[in-house]
Amino acid sequence: MKRGGVYVRVSTLDQHPETQLLDLRQMAAQRGFEVVQVYTDRISGTKARRPGLDELMRDARRGRFEVVLVWASDRIARSVKHFLEVLDELNRLNIEFVSFRENIDTGGPLGRAIVVIIGAIAELERNLIVERVRAGMRRARLEGRHIGRRPLDLDREAILRDRQHGQSLGQLAKTYRASRATIHRVLHEQTSTAPEKVA
């Protein structure tokens, strides 16, 4: 018997998740799934943070169940992109996805084909994002714009001199507006490249 995690979401506080739960429990019983946990969110579908869905995905990664059951695809995802991401991760975890309303079941041959198509779309989306970023960086270089963090213009000799006069890393960091790690690195570079008489 496969273990199932059931996810239900209702948009407003006056709606009841029991309607979705009834259908999903019946479907689980018909297919021989054991419902081990029900995850519920009472929140708008567009909200990025959903405690119930977050908990479902955490338990999915821990291997608590082999099947995720939802009443409809739009219950679990806030957008097509988000739906692809969720389905892609469940597929990588070898967890079946079953949707009551759309009659999607990734456990069967047609469902597996849907996962392959969805995976290809998700990969295409990722590749397009990467290509757009690279194109933007190429354009910035051609226009002579700097990409990334600008290097710190520090007076390395002055830092070394102040350190030799007893200033702490914290004081140097404050004076030269740099992190303690940067000051430490500068001091290390200066002492390793300085002549023997400087100690």
Summary of the structure (lengths in Angstrom):
residues: 199
radius of gyration: 27.6
end to end distance: 72.1
largest distance: 84.3
contacts: 524
relative contact order: 0.09
helix: 54%
strand: 15%
